[in-house]
Every structure is written in structure tokens, then in C-alpha cells.
Amino acid sequence: MKVYLSGPISGKTYEGATSWRDDARRFLEGYGIEVLDPMRGKASLQGQSKIEDRPDVGDVLVQDAAIFHRDHWDVQRADIILVNLSEAGKRVSIGTVMEIAFAWVYRKIIILILPPGTVHEHAFVRYPASMRTEVLDDGLQLVLRTCGVVHMSDLSSSQ
């Protein structure tokens, strides 16, 4: 199984865009699940105080066409899209919304992490979601359950 980690990048610090993804990747890879991370290969963004949509700055992997085409390709080849909007702030993440649309068109499972009352509380974000929760840990558990990973706690409670 492959899981694509979707969520805001523009307007975030490098750590703000990568820390939850690094945690999710380590967790999921521990269960043998392959992770597709849109921040891979983008260490050139580390020096910026805030990642902005500036097509004239940085390495080729952070330019418009590369971002769009690689993210589209990743969504297309993933089985599950984990969309984390729990720390989106006040700015709509256009890229994340596009990834949700890509995933919907390709009939991917979309696990949406969206606390109520946020800027992304919109039909075009909610409706395509296969499942919705409010926190990352619950979203990761939904990925495992969707992949058929059995937890020790599940085994002990069913006996």
C-alpha cells in the first residue's frame, strides 16, 4: 500500500511543513506501508523563514511544473491520500485542495483530518473524503485499519 501525505506547505516554515510528515512516515513505514511525501527532495527550502509560492526561487523540484506534475503523479499512484488540515491556519491550501480533487477523480481513498470550524470547512473538501477525523493520530489509525493492519489492542478486546 502507498499513502500520499497531503497538507499545507505554502506559508509554513520548512519544519512546519515536514515535521508531521516525518512522524507519519516513520509510523506508517513501521507497518510496511510506503509513504509518498511531497516534501522529499526539497531541502533547498530549509533556509526560508516561510515557504512561499515563488516560481523563480530555488531548486528545480520547487518550481511550478515540477511541484504540480510530481504531486499529481504521486496522488495517481497512491492507494490512500492522508489529508492533514489540522494545522492549516487561516490560509486556504490551494495545492491540498487540488490534491483532493486529483484523488477524487482517480477514486482514491481520502482520509481527511479536519477540525471543525477551520478555513477548509467547505463542501469541496468534506464531500470527497472517504473518512474524516479531527487529529493526526486518529487519521493514522484509519490508514492502518483501511490497510488491514491488526492492532494488538484489537486482538485482546475481541477475545
VEXDOTI-680014 format. One record per residue (C-alpha): residue number from 1; x, y, z; chain. Coordinates in Angstrom, 3 decimals. Last residue first. Layout:
BEGIN
    k         x         y         z  c
  NUM         X         Y         Z  A
...
//
This chain:
BEGIN
    k         x         y         z  c
  159   -11.081   -12.369    22.872  A
  158   -12.034    -9.395    20.689  A
  157   -10.506    -6.774    23.002  A
  156    -7.096    -8.515    23.049  A
  155    -6.852    -8.746    19.267  A
  154    -7.861    -5.131    18.675  A
  153    -5.313    -3.963    21.300  A
  152    -2.616    -5.925    19.438  A
  151    -3.503    -3.918    16.344  A
  150    -4.378    -5.548    13.027  A
  149    -3.281    -3.821     9.829  A
  148    -5.987    -4.177     7.196  A
  147    -4.848    -1.277     5.022  A
  146    -8.016     0.652     5.908  A
  145    -7.381    -0.056     9.598  A
  144    -3.825     1.212     9.314  A
  143    -4.887     4.363     7.454  A
  142    -7.671     4.952     9.987  A
  141    -5.091     4.704    12.777  A
  140    -3.015     7.367    11.024  A
  139    -6.060     9.624    10.831  A
  138    -6.736     9.120    14.535  A
  137    -3.166    10.159    15.337  A
  136    -3.480    13.183    13.037  A
  135    -6.490    14.713    14.781  A
  134   -10.008    15.752    13.730  A
  133   -11.376    12.766    11.823  A
  132   -12.970    12.231     8.447  A
  131   -13.415     9.209     6.212  A
  130   -13.955     8.663     2.483  A
  129   -13.469    12.374     1.888  A
  128   -14.808    13.702    -1.435  A
  127   -17.626    15.596     0.342  A
  126   -15.644    17.421     3.019  A
  125   -13.121    19.427     0.961  A
  124   -15.407    20.584    -1.854  A
  123   -18.230    21.004     0.695  A
  122   -16.188    23.507     2.724  A
  121   -14.645    23.637     6.190  A
  120   -11.162    24.456     4.917  A
  119   -10.947    27.737     6.867  A
  118   -11.496    25.800    10.095  A
  117   -14.742    25.438    12.031  A
  116   -14.493    21.743    12.777  A
  115   -11.086    20.025    12.884  A
  114   -10.127    18.448     9.577  A
  113    -8.071    15.304     9.132  A
  112    -9.375    13.773     5.913  A
  111    -8.727    10.195     4.845  A
  110    -9.227    10.046     1.098  A
  109    -9.452     6.626    -0.523  A
  108    -8.620     7.084    -4.169  A
  107   -11.200     7.183    -6.936  A
  106    -8.790     8.696    -9.503  A
  105   -11.023    11.764    -9.943  A
  104   -11.435    12.076    -6.166  A
  103    -7.688    11.859    -5.598  A
  102    -6.989    14.603    -8.140  A
  101    -9.640    16.798    -6.496  A
  100    -8.157    16.192    -3.029  A
   99    -4.722    17.004    -4.454  A
   98    -6.110    20.262    -5.878  A
   97    -7.491    21.178    -2.420  A
   96    -4.065    20.482    -0.934  A
   95    -2.391    22.711    -3.509  A
   94    -4.826    25.556    -2.844  A
   93    -4.165    25.484     0.898  A
   92    -6.590    28.053     2.283  A
   91    -4.823    30.388     4.714  A
   90    -6.079    30.933     8.248  A
   89    -4.089    28.191     9.952  A
   88    -3.657    24.824     8.248  A
   87    -2.705    22.912    11.376  A
   86    -5.335    20.151    11.343  A
   85    -5.571    20.127     7.548  A
   84    -3.886    16.746     7.164  A
   83    -5.029    14.926     4.033  A
   82    -3.971    11.268     4.017  A
   81    -4.438    10.100     0.421  A
   80    -4.710     6.336     0.103  A
   79    -3.775     3.967    -2.700  A
   78    -1.083     6.202    -4.175  A
   77    -0.058     6.107    -7.854  A
   76    -2.294     8.956    -9.045  A
   75    -1.638    11.061    -5.952  A
   74     2.117    10.766    -6.539  A
   73     1.789    11.637   -10.236  A
   72    -0.270    14.738    -9.419  A
   71     2.283    15.772    -6.785  A
   70     5.104    15.226    -9.288  A
   69     3.349    17.181   -12.033  A
   68     2.310    20.195    -9.968  A
   67     5.517    20.627    -7.992  A
   66     7.770    20.104   -11.013  A
   65     5.723    22.477   -13.182  A
   64     5.742    25.281   -10.617  A
   63     9.336    25.210    -9.369  A
   62    10.291    23.564    -6.099  A
   61    11.926    20.488    -7.647  A
   60    14.053    22.730    -9.941  A
   59    15.883    24.157    -6.920  A
   58    15.094    27.526    -5.519  A
   57    13.278    30.733    -6.330  A
   56    11.608    31.914    -9.539  A
   55     8.347    30.008    -9.033  A
   54     7.607    31.782    -5.760  A
   53     4.710    30.207    -3.849  A
   52     6.086    30.865    -0.391  A
   51     7.765    28.734     2.242  A
   50     8.378    30.843     5.336  A
   49    11.656    31.682     7.069  A
   48    13.446    30.204     4.075  A
   47    16.701    28.345     4.661  A
   46    15.134    24.896     4.664  A
   45    13.566    25.256     1.207  A
   44    16.605    23.735    -0.561  A
   43    15.848    20.563     1.405  A
   42    13.149    19.847    -1.167  A
   41    13.998    16.289    -2.152  A
   40    11.007    14.841    -0.367  A
   39     8.454    17.498     0.629  A
   38     5.613    15.948    -1.417  A
   37     5.893    12.780     0.692  A
   36     4.861     9.418    -0.742  A
   35     4.822     6.798     2.006  A
   34     5.117     3.028     1.589  A
   33     3.346     0.995     4.275  A
   32     5.410    -1.743     5.924  A
   31     3.903    -1.203     9.378  A
   30     6.912     0.753    10.681  A
   29     6.743     2.642     7.381  A
   28     3.456     4.078     8.623  A
   27     4.862     5.462    11.881  A
   26     8.100     6.790    10.401  A
   25     6.202     8.433     7.529  A
   24     3.594     9.969     9.839  A
   23     6.276    11.489    12.094  A
   22     8.229    12.852     9.099  A
   21     5.014    14.239     7.593  A
   20     4.067    15.936    10.872  A
   19     7.508    17.584    10.995  A
   18     7.816    18.472     7.304  A
   17     5.622    21.502     6.539  A
   16     6.059    23.191     9.919  A
   15     9.757    22.331     9.862  A
   14    10.181    24.057     6.491  A
   13     8.194    27.016     7.815  A
   12     4.654    27.208     6.556  A
   11     3.018    29.780     4.250  A
   10     2.945    27.386     1.335  A
    9     3.163    23.762     2.521  A
    8    -0.369    22.769     3.505  A
    7    -1.397    19.115     3.554  A
    6    -1.250    15.856     1.629  A
    5     0.773    12.824     2.687  A
    4     0.362    10.173    -0.039  A
    3    -0.055     6.610     1.212  A
    2     1.083     3.558    -0.715  A
    1     0.000     0.000     0.000  A
//
